[in-house]
């Protein structure tokens, strides 16, 4: 398995993954078949990954795919939000992940989380916040199994999130 940034060659894999989400009545993760199309989506991802998007009230957000070694099939998706913005430090967290419905229960969320934590710490972050919906027991389990330390809830009119912190020095000991 590899963790890679989206590229043109992943078109078929992305469309397959989006259909997988739709087949269980979930919103497609990429939504790349929508109004902007796949090429537009790739351009949007590139723009959203730049620090400058904070000037417009957005969160810089890097998207990654966990794929087979041949880059033909997507197991899951990860997001790295490398900067401390109000949204990141409250409801969004520094890392997000989702696993294609047909691939759930096989440890892919744990693998995505581990790799993105490594990436964040390798970039010099000392602490990384993860959040999950308060009622999302599957995600809570993934975060706790990875060593996230529960720090409380973030609640407002729109969100009810559990917050977990990871520290670089603790992650290094876990390996």
Secondary structure, 3 states (H helix, E strand, C coil): CEEECCCHHHHHHHHHHHHHHHHCCCCCCCCCCCCCHHHHHHHHHHHHCCHHHHHHCCCCCEEEEEECCCCCCEEEEEEECCCCCCCHHHHHCCEEEEECHHHCCCCHHHHHHHHHHHHHHHCCCCEEEEEEECCCHHHHHHHHHCCCEEEEEEECCCCEEEEEEEEHHHHHHHC
